[in-house]
Amino acid sequence: MKIGRFLPFLGLLFAATINAEGEVKTFDQGMIVDDTQLSKGYAAPARIAVQGSWDVFLQGEFLYWQVNSDSLTYALNTLYDDAGDVIDAELLSPSAKWRPGVRVSLGFTLGHDNWMLIADWYHIIGLTSGEIINATEGDTQEVLIPFLIPLDIFTTCYSASQFGKANINVVDLVFSRPFYLGSALTINPTFGIKGYWNKMSSYNYYEDVVGAFFIIPFTADYIDVDFTYKTWGLGPVLGVNGNWLLGCGFKVLGGADFSILYERANAKVSILIPEDIYYIQPLADLNVKNQNLIRPYVKGEIGLGWGSYFDNNNWYVDLAAVYEMHYWSNYYTASVPFGNLWMHGASFRLRFDF
């Protein structure tokens, strides 16, 4: 067999191997490109690739969100006409305040096919508040304490108020591999682990209470109701996000991720009442410890951004303004009146690659 016949073939194979493994780029990754710059049949990497030796990015975000729940009802306001018929009945929930928060992300390139490892953490403290006062005379208005009715404690009051606080912390550790889908669209699938630890609390105050425990009537100057709900969770997360590259560094960005999380929950409900009606206390106090739950979590976002390489591709800077929505399904235990937990608002991002 004549080896010389195979030398041209071996030379071409060696050259192709060197070209595939080399670090030479023919375009700026992550930016809009021409069709002729992409290899056919290969998902060309779209990660930001600076010329420096670190290949790390750091991202900081300012969050301005609302944190709310759809089951924080604290009073039932009922209006009557002169004949005693109901005109209107409204369940009252507190208003969520817009609050600042922070998110920090750190990512670096792995030594395999342009895959990346990214860790991020965000923190926000949400506040809610609400108040209703029986401002009418006679029997034309009635303010009820709704969550005591299932305990056979039917109560009305002169005024009702609520203050709520949510301390939210979420951490993600994910792998990702951005790639081009055409010349002006990049897709970034992600998978990894999500964890969180949250504390929800609510303080309700009712003044000049008149009620009945079964058939026993009672009056009280006040009733204080405190809720505390602590949870932590851990589970897999799958997501995808993308950039529609408009040119000159501008882009439309969006994405979503979904998690199924194991959760451990602890809940406490306590009611402070005057001593002369202590007999309603045993039905009102409640503790739930170490309850095991499965919790779905969904996140979505859409926004606008701009990014550019600097100093002969040694640095890259990216700016973005994004609207986000986060949703925990059925965020409650069976005995605590917290429903679905959701957050939404604006995020302002600054990313630096070096």
LUMTI-469211 format. One line per field, with one value per residue (C-alpha): residue in one letter; chain; z negated, y negated, x. Coordinates in nm, 2 decimals, m for minus. Each point is the difference from the previous one (the first is absolute). Example, Ala and Ser with C-alpha at 12.3 -4.5 7.8 and 13.67 -1.06 7.14 Angstrom:
2
code = A;S
unit = A;A
zz = m0.78;0.07
yy = 0.45;m0.34
xx = 1.23;0.14
//
This chain:
354
code = M;K;I;G;R;F;L;P;F;L;G;L;L;F;A;A;T;I;N;A;E;G;E;V;K;T;F;D;Q;G;M;I;V;D;D;T;Q;L;S;K;G;Y;A;A;P;A;R;I;A;V;Q;G;S;W;D;V;F;L;Q;G;E;F;L;Y;W;Q;V;N;S;D;S;L;T;Y;A;L;N;T;L;Y;D;D;A;G;D;V;I;D;A;E;L;L;S;P;S;A;K;W;R;P;G;V;R;V;S;L;G;F;T;L;G;H;D;N;W;M;L;I;A;D;W;Y;H;I;I;G;L;T;S;G;E;I;I;N;A;T;E;G;D;T;Q;E;V;L;I;P;F;L;I;P;L;D;I;F;T;T;C;Y;S;A;S;Q;F;G;K;A;N;I;N;V;V;D;L;V;F;S;R;P;F;Y;L;G;S;A;L;T;I;N;P;T;F;G;I;K;G;Y;W;N;K;M;S;S;Y;N;Y;Y;E;D;V;V;G;A;F;F;I;I;P;F;T;A;D;Y;I;D;V;D;F;T;Y;K;T;W;G;L;G;P;V;L;G;V;N;G;N;W;L;L;G;C;G;F;K;V;L;G;G;A;D;F;S;I;L;Y;E;R;A;N;A;K;V;S;I;L;I;P;E;D;I;Y;Y;I;Q;P;L;A;D;L;N;V;K;N;Q;N;L;I;R;P;Y;V;K;G;E;I;G;L;G;W;G;S;Y;F;D;N;N;N;W;Y;V;D;L;A;A;V;Y;E;M;H;Y;W;S;N;Y;Y;T;A;S;V;P;F;G;N;L;W;M;H;G;A;S;F;R;L;R;F;D;F
unit = A;A;A;A;A;A;A;A;A;A;A;A;A;A;A;A;A;A;A;A;A;A;A;A;A;A;A;A;A;A;A;A;A;A;A;A;A;A;A;A;A;A;A;A;A;A;A;A;A;A;A;A;A;A;A;A;A;A;A;A;A;A;A;A;A;A;A;A;A;A;A;A;A;A;A;A;A;A;A;A;A;A;A;A;A;A;A;A;A;A;A;A;A;A;A;A;A;A;A;A;A;A;A;A;A;A;A;A;A;A;A;A;A;A;A;A;A;A;A;A;A;A;A;A;A;A;A;A;A;A;A;A;A;A;A;A;A;A;A;A;A;A;A;A;A;A;A;A;A;A;A;A;A;A;A;A;A;A;A;A;A;A;A;A;A;A;A;A;A;A;A;A;A;A;A;A;A;A;A;A;A;A;A;A;A;A;A;A;A;A;A;A;A;A;A;A;A;A;A;A;A;A;A;A;A;A;A;A;A;A;A;A;A;A;A;A;A;A;A;A;A;A;A;A;A;A;A;A;A;A;A;A;A;A;A;A;A;A;A;A;A;A;A;A;A;A;A;A;A;A;A;A;A;A;A;A;A;A;A;A;A;A;A;A;A;A;A;A;A;A;A;A;A;A;A;A;A;A;A;A;A;A;A;A;A;A;A;A;A;A;A;A;A;A;A;A;A;A;A;A;A;A;A;A;A;A;A;A;A;A;A;A;A;A;A;A;A;A;A;A;A;A;A;A;A;A;A;A;A;A;A;A;A;A;A;A;A;A;A;A;A;A;A;A;A;A;A;A;A;A;A;A;A;A
zz = 0.00;0.10;m0.30;0.23;0.14;m0.34;m0.09;0.15;m0.18;m0.33;0.05;0.05;m0.31;m0.21;0.13;m0.07;m0.36;m0.07;0.14;m0.21;m0.32;0.05;m0.17;0.32;0.04;0.33;m0.16;m0.34;m0.19;m0.14;0.26;0.33;0.28;0.37;0.12;0.17;m0.34;m0.15;0.06;0.15;m0.21;m0.32;m0.28;m0.01;m0.35;m0.09;m0.34;m0.05;0.07;m0.11;0.09;m0.37;m0.18;m0.27;0.21;m0.30;m0.03;m0.29;0.01;m0.25;0.01;m0.17;m0.05;m0.05;m0.07;m0.17;m0.22;m0.05;m0.07;0.13;m0.34;m0.26;m0.07;m0.34;0.00;0.16;0.05;0.04;0.08;m0.07;0.10;m0.24;0.03;m0.11;0.34;0.12;0.26;0.04;m0.17;0.07;m0.13;m0.08;0.07;m0.07;0.26;0.10;m0.01;0.27;m0.16;0.09;0.02;0.13;0.21;0.06;0.26;0.07;0.30;0.16;0.30;m0.04;0.21;0.21;0.31;m0.12;m0.30;m0.29;m0.37;m0.15;m0.36;m0.10;m0.32;m0.05;m0.30;m0.06;m0.30;0.10;m0.21;0.01;m0.20;m0.02;m0.22;m0.02;m0.25;m0.06;0.07;0.02;m0.27;m0.08;0.17;0.35;m0.01;m0.15;m0.01;m0.05;m0.09;0.28;m0.10;m0.35;0.15;0.08;m0.38;m0.08;m0.13;0.18;m0.07;0.11;m0.09;0.02;0.19;0.15;0.12;0.13;0.05;0.18;0.07;0.24;m0.02;0.33;0.08;0.32;0.13;0.33;0.12;0.37;0.30;0.34;0.35;0.22;0.37;0.33;0.15;0.33;0.02;m0.22;m0.27;m0.29;m0.23;m0.34;m0.16;m0.37;m0.26;m0.36;m0.35;m0.17;m0.37;m0.22;m0.36;m0.07;m0.30;0.03;m0.29;m0.05;m0.29;m0.02;m0.25;m0.07;m0.22;m0.20;0.09;m0.05;0.07;m0.10;m0.07;0.11;m0.19;m0.27;0.07;m0.09;0.04;0.00;0.02;0.25;0.16;0.14;0.25;0.10;0.28;0.07;0.28;0.06;0.29;0.18;0.32;0.24;0.34;0.37;0.24;0.38;0.20;0.33;0.09;0.32;0.17;0.32;0.13;0.16;0.10;m0.15;m0.32;m0.07;m0.07;m0.12;m0.27;m0.17;m0.18;m0.24;m0.24;m0.19;m0.33;m0.20;m0.36;m0.31;m0.29;m0.38;m0.16;m0.36;m0.08;m0.31;m0.07;m0.33;m0.12;m0.29;m0.17;m0.33;m0.30;m0.04;0.33;m0.04;0.09;0.37;m0.01;0.05;0.33;0.13;m0.07;0.25;0.07;0.30;m0.02;0.27;0.26;0.32;0.33;0.37;0.14;0.37;0.08;0.33;0.12;0.31;0.13;0.30;0.06;0.21;m0.02;0.15;m0.01;0.16;0.00;m0.09;0.02;0.28;m0.15;m0.34;m0.18;0.05;m0.16;0.01;m0.12;m0.01;m0.14;m0.05;m0.13;m0.21;m0.14;m0.27;m0.12;m0.28;0.04;m0.31;m0.24;m0.32;m0.24;m0.05;m0.32;0.09;0.21;0.26;0.36;0.31;m0.05;0.30;0.07;0.29;0.10;0.18;m0.01;0.11;0.08;0.05;0.12;0.03;0.18;m0.05
yy = 0.00;m0.34;m0.24;m0.29;0.02;m0.08;m0.29;m0.27;0.13;0.02;m0.36;m0.12;0.18;m0.15;m0.35;0.04;0.12;m0.30;m0.24;0.16;m0.01;m0.34;m0.32;m0.21;m0.18;m0.13;m0.21;m0.16;0.26;m0.11;m0.28;0.00;0.18;0.08;0.34;0.07;m0.02;0.30;0.37;0.19;0.29;m0.13;m0.20;m0.28;m0.12;m0.34;m0.06;m0.33;0.09;m0.26;0.03;m0.01;0.31;m0.01;0.06;m0.11;m0.22;m0.19;m0.14;m0.22;m0.09;m0.26;0.15;m0.21;0.25;0.07;0.31;0.12;0.29;0.05;0.12;m0.26;m0.10;m0.17;m0.13;0.03;m0.34;0.02;m0.28;0.01;m0.22;m0.13;0.31;0.21;0.16;0.04;m0.26;0.10;0.24;m0.02;0.21;m0.24;0.09;m0.22;m0.20;0.10;m0.26;m0.04;0.09;0.01;0.32;0.13;0.29;0.10;0.25;0.15;0.22;0.16;0.21;0.37;0.17;0.20;m0.11;m0.36;0.11;m0.24;0.04;m0.29;m0.07;m0.28;m0.11;m0.25;m0.16;m0.22;m0.10;m0.05;m0.20;m0.01;m0.21;m0.07;m0.16;m0.03;m0.21;0.03;m0.36;0.02;m0.03;0.26;0.33;m0.10;0.14;0.32;0.10;0.37;0.20;0.26;0.27;0.05;0.10;0.36;0.03;m0.10;m0.33;m0.26;m0.35;m0.36;m0.29;m0.38;0.01;0.26;m0.04;0.22;m0.03;0.27;0.07;0.24;0.08;0.18;0.16;0.21;0.17;0.17;0.20;0.09;0.12;m0.18;0.01;m0.30;0.07;m0.17;0.09;m0.19;m0.31;m0.24;0.23;0.16;0.27;0.09;0.32;0.04;0.28;0.04;m0.05;m0.26;m0.06;m0.26;m0.10;m0.23;m0.14;m0.14;m0.18;m0.19;m0.21;m0.06;m0.24;m0.02;m0.27;0.01;0.36;0.14;0.36;0.34;0.33;0.26;m0.15;m0.18;m0.38;m0.20;m0.34;m0.10;m0.33;0.16;0.33;0.04;0.27;0.09;0.23;0.13;0.23;0.12;0.22;0.13;0.19;0.18;0.16;0.01;m0.30;0.01;m0.32;m0.17;m0.36;m0.18;m0.32;m0.14;m0.20;m0.33;m0.13;m0.26;0.20;m0.04;0.30;0.12;0.26;0.25;0.33;0.23;0.28;0.26;0.18;0.28;m0.04;0.20;m0.23;0.01;m0.24;m0.12;m0.21;m0.17;m0.18;m0.17;m0.22;m0.25;m0.07;m0.15;0.25;m0.02;0.19;0.24;0.29;m0.07;0.03;0.38;m0.01;m0.29;0.09;0.23;0.14;0.20;0.15;0.15;0.05;0.16;m0.15;0.00;m0.35;m0.11;m0.32;m0.20;m0.30;m0.21;m0.31;m0.24;m0.31;m0.21;m0.01;m0.13;0.15;m0.06;0.12;m0.24;m0.03;0.25;0.24;0.02;m0.13;0.02;m0.21;0.07;m0.21;0.11;m0.10;0.30;0.07;0.32;0.22;0.27;0.24;0.25;0.22;0.07;m0.17;0.11;0.29;0.12;m0.20;m0.33;m0.26;m0.07;0.07;m0.02;m0.21;m0.22;m0.27;m0.24;m0.31;m0.16;0.12;m0.22;0.19;m0.07;0.28;m0.01;0.27;0.02
xx = 0.00;0.13;m0.02;0.07;m0.35;m0.15;0.23;m0.22;m0.30;0.19;0.12;m0.36;m0.12;0.28;m0.08;m0.37;0.07;0.23;m0.27;m0.27;0.19;0.17;m0.10;m0.01;m0.34;m0.13;m0.27;m0.09;m0.20;m0.33;m0.03;m0.20;0.19;m0.02;m0.13;0.33;0.19;m0.19;0.09;m0.28;m0.14;0.17;m0.16;0.26;0.07;m0.15;0.15;0.19;0.36;0.25;0.37;0.11;0.11;m0.27;m0.32;m0.21;m0.30;m0.15;m0.35;m0.18;m0.37;m0.22;m0.36;m0.31;m0.28;m0.33;m0.02;m0.36;m0.23;m0.36;m0.13;0.09;m0.36;m0.03;m0.36;m0.34;m0.17;m0.38;m0.24;m0.37;m0.30;m0.25;m0.21;0.30;0.06;0.36;0.11;0.36;0.25;0.37;0.29;0.29;0.36;0.30;0.18;0.35;0.27;0.27;0.33;0.37;0.20;0.33;0.13;0.36;0.12;0.34;0.08;0.31;0.08;0.07;0.26;m0.25;m0.18;m0.07;m0.22;m0.03;m0.07;m0.21;m0.10;m0.24;m0.18;m0.27;m0.16;m0.30;m0.21;m0.37;m0.25;m0.38;m0.25;m0.37;m0.26;m0.38;m0.21;m0.37;m0.08;m0.37;m0.26;m0.27;m0.01;0.09;0.36;0.15;0.37;0.05;0.31;m0.03;0.26;m0.16;m0.34;0.11;0.09;m0.36;0.12;m0.22;0.13;m0.05;0.23;0.03;0.33;0.23;0.36;0.28;0.38;0.18;0.37;0.17;0.37;0.10;0.33;0.06;0.32;0.06;0.30;m0.04;0.19;m0.06;0.12;m0.11;m0.01;m0.11;m0.34;0.05;0.21;m0.20;m0.15;0.19;m0.15;0.13;m0.14;0.08;m0.04;0.11;m0.12;m0.22;m0.02;m0.18;m0.07;m0.30;m0.18;m0.35;m0.16;m0.32;m0.14;m0.37;m0.16;m0.38;m0.15;m0.34;m0.09;m0.35;m0.05;m0.13;0.18;m0.26;m0.30;0.20;0.02;0.31;0.15;0.37;0.19;0.24;0.12;0.35;0.07;0.36;0.10;0.35;0.09;0.36;0.11;0.30;0.01;0.23;m0.04;0.08;m0.04;m0.03;m0.01;0.07;0.07;0.09;0.11;m0.14;0.29;m0.10;0.34;0.24;0.00;m0.38;m0.22;m0.33;0.04;m0.24;m0.02;m0.17;0.09;m0.20;0.08;m0.15;0.13;m0.01;m0.10;0.00;m0.25;m0.06;m0.31;m0.12;m0.33;m0.05;m0.29;0.04;m0.33;m0.12;m0.01;m0.37;m0.06;0.28;m0.23;0.03;0.38;0.05;m0.18;0.20;0.36;0.17;0.34;0.11;0.35;0.23;m0.27;0.13;m0.13;0.07;0.00;m0.02;0.19;m0.02;0.20;m0.03;0.16;0.02;0.20;0.24;0.38;0.32;0.35;0.34;0.36;0.28;0.37;0.06;m0.25;0.18;m0.32;m0.37;m0.28;m0.37;m0.30;m0.36;m0.34;m0.23;m0.36;m0.01;m0.28;0.06;m0.27;m0.02;m0.31;m0.21;0.24;m0.17;m0.06;m0.35;m0.04;0.16;m0.18;0.27;m0.08;0.21;0.31;0.10;0.25;0.04;0.17;0.30;0.36;0.29;0.32;0.36;0.23;0.38;0.21;0.37
//
